[in-house]
Amino acid sequence: MDRNPSPPLLSWDEEKDEEVARGDCIGSTVYSKHWLFGVLGGLLQIINPENTKSSSDDEEQQIELDEEMENEICRVWDMSMDEEICVGILGNMACFQEICISISNDKNLGQVLLYCLYDSDPPTLLETSRLLLTCLSRTEVASVWVEMIRELPAIYDSICFIMSSSTNVDLLVKVGEVVDKLFDLDEKLMLEWIRNGAAQPLDQPQQDSEERPVFRIVPCILEAAKQLRSENLEGLDVYMHILQLLTTVDDGIQAIVQCPDAGKDTWSLLFDLGCHEFCQSDDPPIILQEQKTVLASVFSVLSAIYASQAAQEYLKIEKVDLPLIDSLTRVLQNVERCQKKPENSAESNTDETKKSDLMRDELHLKILKDISCEFLSNIFQALTKETMAQGLKEGHLSKQKCSCAFQNLLPLYSPAVEDFLKILHEVDKTLADDLEKSFPSLKV
């Protein structure tokens, strides 16, 4: 078959040189960060007050520059005509607290930077999002940016357009991090964005074909998540957390389940992730350490949809209970294995950074366990005799899996376990009796 020839393979040294060269570039340009900082540093040394003397405070002093420095400054000036580079430089400068505060307190500059989100150039959008995330991450100025964004409603459309149409992985991840941060900082803004897409009924055609499209936040988030699913686990994690934040308010849950397409699409994607992609039976238990945060968000959103009466019809059609029980019990088993510390690892011999990482991992595992238990208890209470019989026949339910579930659910979810046992007595009395002996605290 005729095909274009593959490019020649680079040697290790060539790959190393190319990687270093790319890492030193400003954005997608060929300008070097090292060169830029060198020029700016040299200029700062020249204009440093310690190096200049004036006869009076009011007298301006002219500074002579050598020809090489003049040429370098001219190159910086030419470079600064590029919008992407300007925003990128500001983004780097905003990493310093005082400069970040100074940028944030200049409302005119802030609005100009936010207007860059209306641009169609991916590198400019990426640098703008990076700068915005840097500022939103500083508690001293975060509220300033939230208010500026609230005053520019068109930003909602721009961000939704990026999420729903971009194929640029880096841009999708960074925009997702901005939205995640915004929603985490300000519930009021999140509610406004949820309601934006609900202003026009779904079945109402637009009278003017030239009218801008109406974006709904949930489908846009799903499109970005689908794009990142096989490309970037951390990016997918961000969008799953955005969905989880939506379910913390009633309007957010309704935005998912009341729109039939959005509800089905959300459920289908997350059900597939939770039951067929993450933490599979042939995966080593340690894989859960990489997937714990995204799984917590996935199960949290699935649990919210499952508990919503509006979503019950298409959930019954899908017959989702048994695969979910299978996945949730497997996750709980792996959480237990991950939480077991090696005997040789003494905490006293661990440095502070490692201790902090271990504590964070433990916290996220606990969050995943709590979410999984709550979801599993809801499924147990909804099981029918027919579904349980099918589960026993197909191996979704066994003594080992039931014991794992009971061990994690008790004593907090005793009613759910007792309801489960009542039905199990009718389907498999021997197994029910064995489980009762193993957990004598149960009263059936």
Beta strands, then each sheet from edge to edge (+ up, - down):
end
